[in-house]
Amino acid sequence: MARNEIRPVIKLRSTAGTGYTYVTRKNRRSHPDRLQLRKYDPVARRHVMFREER
């Protein structure tokens, strides 16, 4: 059986321009818009916004 299409794997890319990414899953039904999370960027050595990349 294939992976569930409702909860796809997405990449979160740093807005600091370092190119660092996190990989996570999200529910498309409850959050159809792009995900934004404030997470730690080890290259920039500070917390920055990470946005969903498609």
C-alpha positions as CSV (number, residue, x, y, z in Angstrom):
1,M,0.0,0.0,0.0
2,A,1.3,3.5,-0.9
3,R,2.0,6.2,1.6
4,N,-1.1,8.3,2.5
5,E,-1.6,11.3,0.2
6,I,-3.3,13.3,2.9
7,R,-0.1,13.5,5.0
8,P,2.7,14.1,2.4
9,V,6.4,14.7,3.3
10,I,7.4,18.3,2.9
11,K,10.6,20.3,3.1
12,L,11.0,23.4,5.3
13,R,13.7,25.7,3.9
14,S,15.3,28.4,6.0
15,T,14.5,32.0,5.1
16,A,17.9,33.1,6.3
17,G,19.4,32.0,2.9
18,T,21.6,29.3,4.3
19,G,20.0,26.5,2.4
20,Y,19.3,24.5,5.6
21,T,16.2,22.3,5.5
22,Y,14.0,20.3,7.8
23,V,11.8,17.4,6.6
24,T,8.4,16.8,8.1
25,R,4.8,15.7,7.3
26,K,1.6,17.8,7.4
27,N,-2.1,17.2,7.0
28,R,-3.3,18.8,3.8
29,R,-7.0,18.7,4.8
30,S,-6.6,20.8,8.0
31,H,-3.7,23.0,6.7
32,P,-4.0,23.5,2.9
33,D,-1.8,26.6,2.9
34,R,1.9,26.6,3.1
35,L,3.4,25.8,6.5
36,Q,5.7,28.3,8.4
37,L,7.5,27.4,11.5
38,R,10.1,29.2,13.6
39,K,13.0,26.7,14.1
40,Y,16.7,26.7,14.8
41,D,19.1,27.1,11.9
42,P,22.5,25.7,12.9
43,V,24.3,27.4,10.0
44,A,23.0,30.9,11.0
45,R,23.2,29.8,14.7
46,R,19.8,31.4,15.6
47,H,16.1,30.8,15.3
48,V,14.6,31.8,11.9
49,M,11.4,31.3,10.0
50,F,11.2,28.1,7.9
51,R,8.7,28.0,5.0
52,E,7.3,25.0,3.2
53,E,8.9,24.3,-0.2
54,R,7.0,22.4,-2.9
